[in-house]
Amino acid sequence: MKVFGFLLLYSWLVSVSLVQTPEKPHLKNNDYGILYYYNDSLQFETHPLSGGWGYRIYIRYKLIVNQPNIPALSGNQPFKTQTHARKIAELASSKITQGYLPPTLSIEEIENELNLRLK
């Protein structure tokens, strides 16, 4: 009887430990107009600049990318909108999760993501 109870308890513990729901990214918005998207180790934020927007990417709260301008474009042209900066930060973050560090982006990838011509 004790063996049966032990096996029942053991099988329940194993089944509970195997059933885990994946964590969804959370959205955090603070008073400074900065949007943070994060999971356990990868985070990005958009931030206002003079004349536009930029983004930063963190891994385990350590800054690894500070992008004050549109990547792959010559010059120092910031993103026109926060939405554009967020979309490219998401694209760069997805490249990091795929193992590309630094997350090199081409002008074609940026144009496809933003649905506009930058050249």
Helices and strands as residue ranges (DSSP letters): H 2-18, E 26-29, E 35-38, E 42-49, E 52-59, E 62-67, H 82-97, H 107-114
